[in-house]
Amino acid sequence: MDRRTYLGLVTGTAIASTAGCLDGDDGAADDSSDDTDESAETDESGTDSVGEWADGHIEFGLPPFQDAEDLETQYAGTFEWLANGFDGVDEVEGVPTTSYAGVVESVVNGHTELANLSPFIFVLAQEDDVHPLAINWSHGSDSYHTYIATRADTGIETIDDLEGTTIAMVDPMSASGGMFPRYRLNEAGLHAGDLETEPEDFDIQWAGSHDAALRVLEEGHVDAAAYGDFEHPDDDDIVKIAESDPIPFDVIVAKPDTPDDVQNELADRLIETPEDALADHRVDEYGEFDPDLYDHVRDIAEQMGLDIETLDDAEDDD
């Protein structure tokens, strides 16, 4: 991706070791004969099949929006479905990463063939020619919200009451766990900072995942937390005090050098994923990519100071 790196902005972005990869399904290759009619075979022009493109093994980069065990459960059905859909693909394997910056580096540099990218990371990665294949959908929608919540015993009732508090968030590059809640707080009149400045009106504790942000709130370590609406508090005393604008779901992308035919085969296969393969996933279907959904994301990225130049400067400073 030219000289750029996505590791400069967020510390600790090394890709998790191969030993930490998530297995799609140990028996995926044995069942591939069931789906031979949907396989991407080499055409008469010599275009690579999906199996040839991936050299038999597809690695799928995963951001740290939940812990690795939860991700393994959620993505197992998708990985099995993909592995069974193409001749020459023996396995689809999840590669957890330690930050949102790390997951985009994995696919832009070709360390993984596919990746799930959060909205802000995706709009940046487009400049490095990743190929959008499908959008995550949940509960019949292509978007969701983030909440800012507190405990009933804090005395916090509105956003204005957050001044002087500590708020748990996920990651500076997370849409629902970083960018959108800070934008919401800025719009409400609090100084929430941006990617180059710290908030003046409150402190942020970066929790690393949505469930962790909610957990430290429930345990009383922070005054409030921002988390995606796919998380559900275990504590009845958690009170929501704000909601974000709609946030488009993540995009599944392929690495930059992916041939057009392979992109089409992968996109079709993802969109055809059956419900039972997603039974344990927070996503209930994969929809066609719609570029218009990400216009507002780009606007917020600009207001938060997120652009390629910012990342280049971070690399130089590092």
Backbone as numpy.savetxt, mean C-alpha at the origin, in Angstrom:
# Nx Ny Nz CAx CAy CAz Cx Cy Cz
15.73 3.32 -11.62 14.91 4.50 -11.62 15.78 5.75 -11.62
16.64 5.87 -12.62 17.61 6.94 -12.71 18.48 6.92 -11.45
18.78 8.12 -10.92 19.59 8.17 -9.72 18.75 8.21 -8.45
17.43 8.18 -8.60 16.58 8.40 -7.45 16.51 7.17 -6.56
16.32 7.38 -5.31 16.04 6.30 -4.38 14.90 6.73 -3.48
14.08 5.78 -3.10 12.97 6.09 -2.21 13.32 5.75 -0.77
14.62 5.56 -0.50 15.03 5.23 0.85 15.43 6.46 1.64
15.67 7.59 1.00 16.19 8.75 1.69 15.19 9.40 2.63
13.90 9.33 2.27 12.90 10.05 3.05 12.57 9.38 4.36
12.52 8.06 4.36 12.10 7.33 5.54 13.21 6.39 5.95
13.62 6.38 7.19 14.69 5.51 7.64 14.19 4.09 7.75
15.16 3.15 7.72 14.82 1.74 7.92 14.02 1.17 6.80
14.38 1.42 5.56 13.54 0.99 4.45 14.08 -0.23 3.73
15.01 -0.90 4.31 15.54 -2.10 3.65 14.44 -3.11 3.46
14.44 -3.78 2.33 13.46 -4.80 2.05 13.67 -5.97 2.99
12.60 -6.54 3.49 12.71 -7.67 4.41 13.44 -8.81 3.72
14.17 -9.59 4.50 14.98 -10.66 3.93 14.11 -11.70 3.27
14.73 -12.46 2.38 14.00 -13.50 1.66 13.38 -14.49 2.63
14.04 -14.69 3.77 13.49 -15.62 4.75 12.16 -15.15 5.28
11.87 -13.86 5.17 10.61 -13.33 5.67 9.53 -13.27 4.63
9.77 -13.79 3.42 8.79 -13.71 2.35 7.54 -14.49 2.69
6.44 -14.10 2.11 5.17 -14.76 2.34 4.91 -15.73 1.22
4.63 -16.97 1.55 4.36 -17.96 0.53 2.94 -17.84 0.05
2.76 -17.89 -1.30 1.41 -17.85 -1.84 0.71 -19.16 -1.59
1.30 -20.28 -2.06 0.71 -21.59 -1.85 1.72 -22.63 -2.26
2.05 -23.55 -1.34 3.09 -24.53 -1.63 2.72 -25.43 -2.79
1.44 -25.63 -3.01 1.03 -26.54 -4.06 0.53 -25.85 -5.29
0.87 -24.60 -5.48 0.32 -23.84 -6.60 0.65 -24.46 -7.93
1.88 -24.95 -8.10 2.29 -25.48 -9.39 1.51 -26.74 -9.74
1.15 -27.55 -8.68 0.45 -28.80 -8.96 -0.94 -28.57 -9.51
-1.55 -27.41 -9.19 -2.92 -27.14 -9.60 -3.00 -26.31 -10.87
-1.85 -25.95 -11.47 -1.88 -25.01 -12.58 -2.61 -25.56 -13.80
-2.70 -26.90 -13.89 -3.37 -27.49 -15.04 -4.84 -27.15 -15.08
-5.43 -26.78 -13.92 -6.85 -26.46 -13.89 -7.18 -25.18 -14.63
-6.17 -24.34 -14.86 -6.44 -23.03 -15.44 -5.66 -22.80 -16.73
-5.34 -23.87 -17.44 -4.51 -23.72 -18.63 -5.19 -22.91 -19.70
-6.52 -22.87 -19.70 -7.22 -22.10 -20.71 -7.06 -20.61 -20.51
-6.61 -20.18 -19.30 -6.45 -18.76 -19.02 -4.97 -18.38 -18.99
-4.08 -19.28 -19.37 -2.66 -19.02 -19.26 -2.18 -18.07 -20.33
-1.09 -17.34 -19.98 -0.49 -16.41 -20.94 0.62 -17.13 -21.68
0.34 -17.74 -22.80 1.33 -18.47 -23.56 2.01 -17.56 -24.56
3.21 -17.97 -24.99 3.93 -17.19 -25.98 3.15 -17.11 -27.28
2.97 -15.89 -27.83 2.20 -15.75 -29.05 3.11 -15.89 -30.26
2.52 -15.78 -31.45 3.26 -16.03 -32.67 4.36 -15.01 -32.90
4.23 -13.81 -32.29 5.24 -12.78 -32.48 6.43 -12.97 -31.55
6.36 -13.98 -30.67 7.47 -14.25 -29.77 7.40 -13.49 -28.46
6.27 -12.85 -28.16 6.14 -12.13 -26.90 6.26 -13.08 -25.72
6.96 -12.65 -24.69 7.14 -13.50 -23.52 5.81 -13.81 -22.85
5.67 -15.04 -22.36 4.54 -15.37 -21.51 4.82 -14.83 -20.12
3.79 -14.85 -19.26 3.99 -14.41 -17.89 5.05 -15.26 -17.20
5.01 -16.58 -17.45 6.00 -17.46 -16.85 7.42 -17.14 -17.27
7.61 -16.86 -18.55 8.94 -16.49 -19.03 9.40 -15.16 -18.47
8.49 -14.19 -18.45 8.79 -12.87 -17.92 9.25 -12.95 -16.46
8.58 -13.79 -15.67 8.89 -13.91 -14.24 9.92 -14.97 -13.95
10.39 -15.67 -14.98 11.33 -16.77 -14.78 10.76 -17.79 -13.80
9.45 -18.00 -13.88 8.78 -19.02 -13.09 8.41 -18.62 -11.68
8.86 -17.45 -11.22 8.67 -17.10 -9.82 8.33 -15.61 -9.73
7.09 -15.29 -9.33 6.67 -13.90 -9.19 6.80 -13.48 -7.74
7.55 -12.40 -7.51 7.64 -11.81 -6.18 6.77 -10.56 -6.14
6.02 -10.42 -5.06 5.00 -9.39 -4.92 5.34 -8.54 -3.70
5.74 -7.28 -3.91 6.12 -6.41 -2.81 4.92 -5.91 -2.03
5.01 -5.98 -0.70 3.91 -5.61 0.17 4.35 -4.52 1.15
3.58 -3.43 1.25 3.91 -2.37 2.22 3.50 -2.79 3.62
4.01 -2.10 4.64 3.76 -2.52 6.03 2.50 -1.93 6.62
1.36 -1.98 5.88 0.15 -1.40 6.46 -0.45 -2.31 7.53
-0.01 -3.59 7.57 -0.38 -4.49 8.65 0.80 -5.42 8.89
0.76 -6.19 9.97 1.92 -7.03 10.24 1.97 -8.20 9.26
3.15 -8.83 9.18 3.41 -9.84 8.15 2.47 -11.04 8.25
2.11 -11.43 9.47 1.21 -12.57 9.63 -0.17 -12.28 9.04
-0.69 -11.08 9.29 -1.98 -10.71 8.72 -1.91 -10.64 7.20
-0.82 -10.10 6.68 -0.66 -10.00 5.23 -0.59 -11.39 4.59
0.10 -12.32 5.25 0.20 -13.67 4.73 -1.19 -14.29 4.57
-2.02 -14.10 5.57 -3.38 -14.63 5.52 -4.19 -13.95 4.42
-4.10 -12.63 4.33 -4.91 -11.89 3.38 -4.55 -12.18 1.93
-3.28 -12.27 1.64 -2.85 -12.39 0.24 -2.70 -13.82 -0.26
-2.82 -14.81 0.63 -2.60 -16.20 0.22 -3.50 -16.60 -0.94
-4.78 -16.21 -0.89 -5.70 -16.58 -1.96 -5.36 -15.92 -3.28
-4.96 -14.64 -3.23 -4.56 -13.94 -4.45 -3.33 -14.57 -5.06
-2.34 -14.90 -4.23 -1.11 -15.49 -4.73 -1.37 -16.85 -5.37
-2.23 -17.64 -4.74 -2.57 -18.95 -5.31 -3.30 -18.78 -6.64
-4.24 -17.83 -6.70 -5.00 -17.58 -7.92 -4.07 -17.17 -9.06
-3.15 -16.28 -8.78 -2.20 -15.85 -9.81 -1.29 -17.00 -10.24
-0.77 -17.74 -9.28 0.15 -18.83 -9.61 -0.52 -19.89 -10.46
-1.79 -20.17 -10.20 -2.52 -21.19 -10.94 -2.96 -20.72 -12.33
-2.82 -19.43 -12.61 -3.37 -18.89 -13.84 -2.45 -18.87 -15.03
-1.16 -19.17 -14.84 -0.21 -19.00 -15.93 0.73 -20.19 -16.04
0.87 -20.72 -17.24 1.86 -21.76 -17.48 3.25 -21.21 -17.18
4.04 -22.01 -16.52 5.41 -21.63 -16.24 5.60 -20.83 -14.97
4.51 -20.52 -14.26 4.62 -19.84 -12.97 4.47 -20.89 -11.87
5.54 -21.12 -11.13 5.52 -22.13 -10.09 5.06 -21.58 -8.75
5.29 -20.28 -8.54 4.96 -19.72 -7.23 4.83 -18.20 -7.33
3.90 -17.66 -6.53 3.82 -16.22 -6.30 4.09 -16.02 -4.82
5.08 -15.18 -4.53 5.59 -15.06 -3.17 5.54 -13.60 -2.72
5.01 -13.36 -1.53 4.97 -12.02 -0.99 6.29 -11.61 -0.38
6.68 -10.37 -0.61 7.90 -9.82 -0.04 7.53 -8.63 0.86
7.46 -8.83 2.16 7.16 -7.71 3.05 8.31 -6.69 3.01
7.98 -5.42 3.14 8.99 -4.39 3.23 8.81 -3.63 4.53
9.82 -2.87 4.91 9.79 -2.21 6.22 9.27 -0.79 6.16
8.94 -0.28 4.96 8.37 1.06 4.85 7.67 1.19 3.51
6.88 2.25 3.37 6.20 2.53 2.11 7.20 2.94 1.04
8.31 3.53 1.45 9.35 3.87 0.48 10.04 2.61 -0.03
10.23 1.64 0.86 10.91 0.42 0.46 10.14 -0.40 -0.56
8.82 -0.42 -0.46 8.06 -1.26 -1.37 8.11 -0.72 -2.80
8.12 0.61 -2.96 8.20 1.13 -4.32 9.59 0.94 -4.90
10.61 1.04 -4.06 11.96 0.78 -4.56 12.07 -0.65 -5.07
11.39 -1.59 -4.39 11.48 -2.99 -4.77 10.97 -3.22 -6.18
9.87 -2.58 -6.55 9.30 -2.83 -7.88 9.93 -1.93 -8.94
10.25 -0.67 -8.60 10.87 0.22 -9.58 12.23 -0.32 -10.01
12.97 -0.88 -9.08 14.29 -1.42 -9.40 14.23 -2.87 -9.87
13.03 -3.45 -9.96 12.90 -4.81 -10.47 13.26 -5.90 -9.49
13.37 -5.56 -8.18 13.63 -6.61 -7.19 12.40 -7.49 -7.01
11.21 -6.91 -7.23 9.98 -7.68 -7.27 9.28 -7.40 -8.60
8.54 -8.38 -9.09 7.83 -8.20 -10.35 6.58 -7.35 -10.18
5.90 -7.51 -9.04 4.66 -6.81 -8.76 4.77 -6.14 -7.40
3.87 -5.21 -7.14 3.82 -4.59 -5.81 2.46 -3.96 -5.60
2.08 -3.86 -4.34 0.89 -3.12 -3.94 1.37 -1.76 -3.44
0.98 -0.67 -4.14 1.47 0.66 -3.79 0.35 1.53 -3.26
0.62 2.21 -2.15 -0.33 3.17 -1.62 -0.48 4.32 -2.60
-1.57 5.10 -2.52 -1.85 6.11 -3.54 -0.73 7.12 -3.78
-0.14 7.67 -2.70 0.90 8.68 -2.89 2.16 8.07 -3.50
2.53 6.90 -3.01 3.70 6.23 -3.58 3.46 5.93 -5.06
2.22 5.54 -5.38 1.92 5.23 -6.78 2.08 6.45 -7.68
1.56 7.62 -7.28 1.64 8.78 -8.17 3.09 9.19 -8.40
3.97 8.94 -7.44 5.39 9.19 -7.67 6.03 8.12 -8.54
5.67 6.86 -8.27 6.27 5.76 -9.02 5.90 5.80 -10.50
4.77 6.42 -10.84 4.40 6.54 -12.24 5.48 7.25 -13.04
6.21 8.17 -12.41 7.26 8.89 -13.11 8.45 7.98 -13.42
8.50 6.84 -12.79 9.54 5.86 -13.08 8.99 4.66 -13.84
7.81 4.86 -14.46 7.28 3.94 -15.46 6.81 2.59 -14.93
6.36 2.52 -13.67 5.67 1.31 -13.25 4.33 1.26 -13.99
3.77 0.08 -14.11 2.55 -0.12 -14.89 1.37 -0.50 -13.99
0.36 0.37 -13.87 -0.81 0.02 -13.06 -1.60 -1.12 -13.70
-1.97 -2.09 -12.89 -2.71 -3.25 -13.38 -4.16 -3.27 -12.89
-4.35 -2.96 -11.62 -5.69 -3.04 -11.03 -5.72 -2.22 -9.75
-6.93 -1.85 -9.33 -7.15 -1.10 -8.09 -7.82 -2.01 -7.07
-7.38 -1.93 -5.83 -8.06 -2.64 -4.76 -9.44 -2.03 -4.52
-10.43 -2.87 -4.34 -11.78 -2.44 -3.96 -12.17 -3.11 -2.65
-13.04 -2.46 -1.90 -13.56 -3.07 -0.68 -14.97 -2.59 -0.43
-15.85 -3.51 -0.07 -17.25 -3.19 0.22 -17.89 -2.39 -0.91
-17.61 -2.79 -2.14 -18.24 -2.18 -3.30 -17.74 -0.80 -3.64
-16.59 -0.40 -3.10 -16.10 0.95 -3.33 -14.62 0.92 -3.73
-14.24 1.94 -4.52 -12.84 2.07 -4.90 -12.10 3.06 -3.99
-12.75 3.50 -2.91 -12.13 4.44 -1.99 -12.57 4.15 -0.56
-11.90 4.78 0.38 -12.19 4.58 1.79 -11.84 5.87 2.54
-11.86 5.84 3.85 -11.56 7.02 4.67 -10.57 6.66 5.77
-9.98 7.68 6.33 -9.21 7.49 7.55 -9.90 8.25 8.67
-9.80 7.71 9.87 -10.38 8.35 11.04 -9.28 8.90 11.93
-9.59 9.98 12.62 -8.79 10.42 13.75 -9.66 10.17 14.98
-9.13 9.40 15.91 -9.93 8.99 17.07 -9.15 9.20 18.35
-9.89 9.19 19.46 -9.29 9.33 20.78 -10.01 8.39 21.73
-9.62 8.38 22.98 -10.33 7.63 24.01 -11.32 8.55 24.71
-12.38 7.97 25.19 -13.42 8.77 25.84 -12.91 9.49 27.08
-11.85 8.95 27.72 -11.37 9.53 28.97 -10.38 10.68 28.77
-10.06 11.05 27.53 -9.07 12.10 27.30 -9.66 13.50 27.39
-10.96 13.63 27.24 -11.59 14.94 27.21 -11.49 15.63 25.87
-10.92 14.95 24.88 -10.80 15.49 23.52 -12.11 15.26 22.79
-12.71 16.33 22.27 -14.00 16.19 21.60 -13.96 16.62 20.14
-13.06 17.51 19.78 -12.97 18.00 18.41 -11.50 18.08 17.99
-11.28 18.35 16.70 -9.92 18.51 16.19 -9.19 19.63 16.93
-9.90 20.70 17.26 -9.26 21.82 17.96 -8.63 21.38 19.27
-9.20 20.36 19.90 -8.69 19.89 21.18 -7.40 19.09 21.06
-6.97 18.82 19.83 -5.74 18.04 19.62 -4.48 18.87 19.79
-4.61 20.16 19.91 -3.44 21.00 20.10 -2.73 20.61 21.40
-1.41 20.39 21.30 -0.62 20.01 22.45 -0.63 18.54 22.78
-1.24 17.71 21.94 -1.34 16.27 22.20 -0.31 15.49 21.38
-0.29 14.18 21.59 0.52 13.26 20.78 -0.43 12.36 20.00
-0.23 12.31 18.67 -1.11 11.53 17.79 -0.30 10.42 17.15
-0.79 9.19 17.23 -0.15 8.06 16.55 -0.60 8.04 15.10
0.37 7.95 14.19 0.09 7.75 12.77 0.93 6.60 12.26
0.77 6.25 11.01 1.37 5.03 10.49 2.77 5.26 9.94
2.87 6.10 8.92 4.12 6.30 8.19 3.96 7.61 7.42
5.01 8.42 7.31 4.88 9.67 6.57 4.39 9.51 5.14
4.67 8.36 4.52 4.30 8.13 3.13 2.97 7.40 2.97
2.35 7.03 4.09 1.06 6.34 4.03 -0.05 7.33 3.72
-0.96 6.95 2.81 -2.08 7.84 2.47 -3.01 8.02 3.67
-3.59 6.93 4.14 -4.57 7.02 5.23 -3.93 7.13 6.59
-2.65 6.78 6.71 -1.98 6.81 8.00 -0.95 7.91 8.13
-0.94 8.87 7.19 0.03 9.95 7.24 -0.43 11.19 6.50
-0.49 11.08 5.17 -0.77 12.25 4.32 -2.18 12.81 4.53
-3.20 11.98 4.39 -4.57 12.48 4.49 -4.91 13.00 5.88
-4.53 12.32 6.96 -4.85 12.91 8.27 -4.11 14.22 8.53
-2.86 14.34 8.09 -2.15 15.61 8.28 -2.79 16.71 7.44
-3.21 16.38 6.23 -3.92 17.35 5.39 -5.22 17.77 6.07
-5.94 16.81 6.64 -7.20 17.12 7.33 -6.95 18.05 8.52
-5.90 17.81 9.27 -5.57 18.64 10.42 -5.13 20.04 9.97
-4.38 20.10 8.88 -4.01 21.41 8.32 -5.25 22.20 7.90
-6.19 21.52 7.24 -7.41 22.18 6.79 -8.25 22.68 7.96
-8.13 22.02 9.11 -8.89 22.42 10.30 -8.22 23.57 11.05
-7.05 23.98 10.57 -6.40 25.14 11.18 -5.23 24.83 12.08
-4.92 23.54 12.28 -3.75 23.18 13.07 -2.52 23.12 12.17
-1.38 23.46 12.71 -0.14 23.32 11.95 0.32 21.88 12.06
0.13 21.13 10.97 0.45 19.70 10.97 1.75 19.39 10.26
2.44 20.41 9.77 3.71 20.19 9.09 3.53 19.53 7.74
4.66 19.20 7.13 4.66 18.45 5.88 5.85 17.52 5.89
6.28 17.06 4.74 7.36 16.08 4.72 8.71 16.67 5.08
8.81 17.98 5.12 10.08 18.60 5.47 10.03 19.35 6.80
8.84 19.46 7.38 8.70 20.19 8.65 7.87 19.38 9.64
8.19 19.55 10.92 7.44 18.89 11.98 6.20 19.73 12.33
5.16 19.09 12.84 4.00 19.86 13.31 4.38 20.79 14.45
3.73 21.93 14.50 3.96 22.87 15.60 2.91 22.74 16.69
1.74 22.20 16.33 0.63 22.19 17.29 0.42 20.85 17.99
1.13 19.82 17.58 1.02 18.52 18.23 2.25 17.69 17.85
2.44 16.56 18.51 3.53 15.64 18.18 2.96 14.41 17.47
3.78 13.81 16.60 3.39 12.58 15.92 4.28 11.44 16.41
3.66 10.33 16.75 4.38 9.09 17.03 4.11 8.12 15.88
5.14 7.80 15.11 4.97 6.92 13.95 4.93 5.47 14.42
3.80 4.80 14.19 3.59 3.45 14.71 3.98 2.36 13.74
4.05 2.66 12.44 4.49 1.67 11.46 3.38 0.91 10.78
2.20 0.82 11.39 1.06 0.13 10.78 -0.22 0.68 11.39
-1.34 0.44 10.70 -2.63 0.95 11.18 -3.04 0.27 12.49
-2.87 -1.04 12.56 -3.27 -1.74 13.77 -2.40 -1.31 14.95
-1.12 -1.02 14.69 -0.25 -0.56 15.78 -0.65 0.83 16.27
-1.03 1.72 15.33 -1.47 3.06 15.72 -2.71 2.99 16.61
-3.64 2.14 16.22 -4.86 1.99 17.02 -4.55 1.34 18.36
-3.63 0.39 18.35 -3.31 -0.32 19.59 -2.67 0.61 20.64
-1.73 1.47 20.20 -1.08 2.35 21.19 -2.07 3.37 21.75
-3.10 3.70 20.95 -4.17 4.56 21.47 -4.97 3.80 22.52
-5.38 2.59 22.21 -6.17 1.78 23.14 -5.42 1.53 24.44
-4.09 1.40 24.35 -3.28 1.12 25.54 -2.92 2.38 26.32
-3.31 3.55 25.79 -3.10 4.78 26.53 -1.75 5.43 26.35
-0.99 5.02 25.34 0.34 5.59 25.13 0.31 6.92 24.38
-0.78 7.19 23.68 -0.94 8.44 22.94 -2.33 8.99 23.21
-2.55 10.24 22.80 -3.84 10.88 23.03 -4.85 10.63 21.92
-4.35 10.38 20.71 -5.23 10.16 19.56 -4.48 9.32 18.54
-5.19 8.85 17.53 -4.56 8.04 16.48 -5.30 8.23 15.17
-4.56 8.12 14.09 -5.13 8.12 12.74 -4.97 6.72 12.17
-6.05 6.16 11.61 -6.00 4.81 11.08 -7.08 4.64 10.02
-6.86 3.73 9.09 -7.81 3.48 8.03 -9.09 2.83 8.54
-10.19 3.06 7.83 -11.48 2.55 8.30 -11.63 1.04 8.14
-10.59 0.37 7.64 -10.60 -1.09 7.59 -10.17 -1.69 8.92
-9.69 -0.85 9.85 -9.39 -1.30 11.20 -10.60 -1.02 12.09
-10.79 -1.88 13.09 -11.94 -1.73 13.97 -11.49 -1.84 15.42
-11.73 -0.80 16.22 -11.28 -0.81 17.62 -11.89 -1.96 18.41
-11.06 -2.54 19.28 -11.57 -3.55 20.22 -12.18 -2.90 21.45
-11.83 -1.65 21.66 -12.24 -0.92 22.86 -13.46 -0.04 22.55
-14.54 -0.22 23.27 -15.75 0.58 23.06 -15.55 2.05 23.43
-14.48 2.35 24.14 -14.23 3.72 24.56 -13.49 4.55 23.52
-13.19 3.97 22.35 -12.54 4.72 21.28 -13.60 5.58 20.58
-13.33 6.88 20.48 -14.28 7.85 19.94 -13.68 8.51 18.70
-14.40 8.48 17.59 -13.94 9.12 16.36 -14.30 10.60 16.39
-13.32 11.45 16.07 -13.59 12.88 16.10 -13.42 13.54 14.74
-12.90 12.82 13.75 -12.74 13.41 12.41 -12.63 12.30 11.38
-12.99 12.65 10.15 -12.93 11.72 9.02 -12.32 12.45 7.84
-11.54 11.75 7.04 -10.85 12.35 5.91 -11.73 12.41 4.67
-11.24 13.09 3.64 -11.83 12.98 2.30 -11.69 11.54 1.82
-12.48 11.13 0.80 -12.31 9.78 0.25 -10.88 9.57 -0.25
-10.36 8.39 0.04 -9.00 8.03 -0.37 -9.09 6.85 -1.34
-8.59 6.99 -2.56 -8.63 5.85 -3.47 -7.75 4.72 -2.93
-8.18 3.52 -3.16 -7.43 2.37 -2.67 -6.10 2.21 -3.41
-5.29 1.32 -2.87 -3.96 1.04 -3.43 -4.06 0.49 -4.85
-2.93 0.59 -5.54 -2.82 0.11 -6.92 -1.83 -1.05 -6.97
-2.18 -2.09 -7.68 -1.23 -3.17 -7.95 -0.51 -2.83 -9.24
0.81 -2.82 -9.19 1.61 -2.41 -10.35 2.60 -3.50 -10.72
3.08 -3.41 -11.97 4.15 -4.27 -12.45 5.40 -3.43 -12.67
6.55 -4.06 -12.63 7.82 -3.36 -12.78 7.94 -2.71 -14.16
8.82 -1.72 -14.31 8.86 -0.90 -15.53 9.06 -1.64 -16.84
9.82 -2.70 -16.87 10.14 -3.35 -18.15 9.14 -4.45 -18.52
7.96 -4.44 -17.91 6.96 -5.48 -18.18 6.34 -5.28 -19.56
6.39 -6.29 -20.45 5.79 -6.17 -21.78 4.28 -5.93 -21.71
3.74 -5.27 -22.74 2.31 -4.94 -22.76 1.44 -6.19 -22.64
1.78 -7.25 -23.36 0.96 -8.45 -23.31 0.94 -9.06 -21.91
2.08 -9.02 -21.24 2.14 -9.55 -19.88 1.31 -8.68 -18.94
1.38 -7.37 -19.11 0.55 -6.47 -18.30 -0.93 -6.82 -18.46
-1.35 -7.01 -19.70 -2.77 -7.31 -19.96 -3.19 -8.64 -19.34
-2.32 -9.64 -19.45 -2.64 -10.94 -18.88 -2.76 -10.85 -17.35
-1.82 -10.14 -16.73 -1.85 -10.00 -15.28 -3.07 -9.21 -14.82
-3.37 -8.10 -15.52 -4.52 -7.28 -15.15 -5.82 -8.09 -15.26
-5.97 -8.82 -16.35 -7.18 -9.62 -16.54 -7.32 -10.67 -15.43
-6.22 -11.30 -15.10 -6.26 -12.35 -14.08 -6.64 -11.75 -12.71
-6.07 -10.61 -12.38 -6.40 -9.97 -11.11 -7.87 -9.58 -11.05
-8.38 -8.97 -12.11 -9.77 -8.51 -12.13 -10.74 -9.69 -12.05
-10.31 -10.86 -12.52 -11.15 -12.06 -12.49 -11.03 -12.83 -11.18
-10.27 -12.33 -10.22 -10.08 -13.05 -8.96 -11.44 -13.36 -8.31
-11.72 -14.61 -8.00 -13.03 -14.97 -7.43 -13.14 -14.57 -5.96
-14.36 -14.49 -5.49 -14.61 -14.06 -4.12 -13.95 -14.98 -3.11
-13.95 -16.28 -3.35 -13.40 -17.19 -2.35 -11.90 -17.02 -2.18
-11.22 -16.52 -3.21 -9.78 -16.27 -3.08 -9.50 -15.05 -2.22
-10.51 -14.23 -1.99 -10.37 -13.00 -1.21 -11.12 -13.07 0.12
-11.50 -14.27 0.51 -12.33 -14.44 1.70 -11.67 -13.88 2.96
-10.35 -13.95 3.05 -9.64 -13.48 4.24 -8.97 -12.13 4.04
-9.25 -11.50 2.91 -8.58 -10.26 2.55 -9.45 -9.06 2.94
-8.82 -7.94 3.28 -9.60 -6.71 3.50 -10.11 -6.16 2.18
-9.55 -6.63 1.05 -10.01 -6.29 -0.29 -10.98 -7.37 -0.74
-12.11 -6.98 -1.37 -13.04 -8.00 -1.81 -13.13 -8.13 -3.32
-12.41 -7.27 -4.06 -12.26 -7.46 -5.49 -11.17 -6.53 -6.00
-10.68 -6.83 -7.20 -9.74 -5.95 -7.89 -10.44 -5.36 -9.10
-10.43 -4.02 -9.18 -11.12 -3.35 -10.27 -10.16 -2.79 -11.30
-10.72 -2.37 -12.44 -9.91 -1.76 -13.49 -9.30 -0.45 -13.01
-8.10 -0.18 -13.44 -7.41 1.04 -13.05 -8.10 2.26 -13.64
-8.36 3.28 -12.80 -8.97 4.53 -13.21 -8.04 5.68 -12.82
-7.32 6.28 -13.77 -6.35 7.32 -13.42 -6.97 8.56 -12.79
-8.24 8.85 -13.09 -8.88 10.05 -12.54 -9.01 10.02 -11.02
-9.02 8.83 -10.45 -9.16 8.72 -9.00 -8.01 9.36 -8.25
-6.87 9.51 -8.91 -5.65 9.90 -8.22 -5.31 11.38 -8.40
-6.23 12.15 -9.02 -5.98 13.59 -9.20 -5.89 14.31 -7.85
-6.83 14.01 -6.93 -6.82 14.66 -5.62 -5.59 14.25 -4.83
-5.16 13.01 -5.02 -3.95 12.54 -4.35 -2.75 13.38 -4.77
-2.67 13.69 -6.07 -1.57 14.53 -6.55 -1.64 15.94 -5.95
-2.86 16.47 -5.82 -3.02 17.80 -5.23 -2.52 17.82 -3.79
-2.88 16.81 -3.01 -2.44 16.75 -1.62 -0.94 16.53 -1.56
-0.41 15.72 -2.47 1.04 15.50 -2.51 1.78 16.82 -2.68
1.26 17.67 -3.55 1.89 18.98 -3.77 1.82 19.83 -2.51
0.66 19.84 -1.85 0.51 20.65 -0.64 1.38 20.14 0.50
1.62 18.83 0.52 2.45 18.25 1.57 3.93 18.26 1.21
4.27 18.80 0.04 5.67 18.89 -0.35 6.26 17.59 -0.85
5.41 16.70 -1.34 5.88 15.41 -1.82 6.03 15.45 -3.33
7.25 15.36 -3.81 7.52 15.27 -5.24 8.88 14.64 -5.44
9.22 14.41 -6.68 10.49 13.75 -6.98 11.66 14.59 -6.48
11.58 15.91 -6.63 12.67 16.77 -6.19 12.90 16.62 -4.68
11.81 16.53 -3.91 11.93 16.34 -2.47 12.69 15.06 -2.16
12.37 14.01 -2.89 13.04 12.74 -2.65 14.50 12.78 -3.08
14.80 13.46 -4.18 16.19 13.62 -4.59 16.99 14.38 -3.54
16.39 15.46 -2.99 17.07 16.23 -1.96 17.32 15.37 -0.73
16.34 14.53 -0.39 16.51 13.65 0.77 17.66 12.70 0.57
17.79 12.21 -0.68 18.91 11.32 -0.98 20.25 12.04 -0.82
20.31 13.27 -1.33 21.56 14.04 -1.24 21.91 14.31 0.22
20.91 14.65 1.05 21.15 14.93 2.45 21.62 13.69 3.18
21.09 12.53 2.76 21.42 11.27 3.42 22.87 10.89 3.13
